[in-house]
Amino acid sequence: MRSEFTHHGFASRVGTKRADLAHQPLDPVIVAGPWVAAGAAAYVGVRTVVRSLRR
């Protein structure tokens, strides 16, 4: 993290034709996607169990 500030991390990303810049908006989706899917699956599973126990 410190190298972003000491070795021009921001300047190397702005105004250049780096290949990873095109993919940078996808990074949060790739990182958070499995967690969101697991949370949704857990929610649906718990909801199904609770509904079946109430009947």
C-alpha positions in Angstrom: 0.0 0.0 0.0 2.8 2.4 0.8 4.3 1.9 -2.6 1.2 3.4 -4.2 2.1 6.7 -2.6 5.9 6.5 -2.8 6.4 5.0 -6.3 3.8 7.0 -8.3 1.0 4.4 -8.2 -1.8 6.9 -9.2 0.3 8.5 -12.0 1.1 5.2 -13.6 -2.7 4.5 -14.0 -3.9 7.8 -15.3 -3.4 8.7 -18.9 -1.7 5.5 -19.9 -2.7 2.5 -22.1 -2.2 -0.2 -19.5 -4.0 -3.4 -20.2 -5.2 -3.9 -16.6 -7.1 -0.5 -16.7 -9.8 -2.0 -18.8 -10.4 -4.8 -16.3 -10.1 -2.7 -13.2 -13.9 -2.0 -12.9 -14.5 -5.8 -12.9 -12.2 -6.4 -9.9 -14.9 -5.7 -7.3 -17.4 -8.0 -9.0 -14.8 -10.8 -9.2 -13.8 -10.4 -5.6 -17.2 -9.7 -4.0 -19.3 -11.9 -6.4 -18.8 -15.2 -4.7 -19.4 -13.7 -1.2 -22.7 -12.1 -2.4 -23.8 -15.4 -4.0 -22.9 -17.4 -0.8 -24.9 -14.9 1.3 -27.9 -15.1 -1.0 -27.8 -18.9 -0.9 -27.5 -19.0 2.9 -30.5 -16.5 3.1 -32.6 -18.7 0.9 -31.6 -21.8 2.7 -32.4 -20.4 6.1 -35.7 -19.0 4.9 -36.7 -22.4 3.5 -35.8 -24.2 6.7 -37.7 -21.7 8.8 -40.8 -21.8 6.6 -40.8 -25.6 6.7 -40.5 -25.6 10.5 -43.5 -23.3 10.9 -45.9 -25.6 9.0 
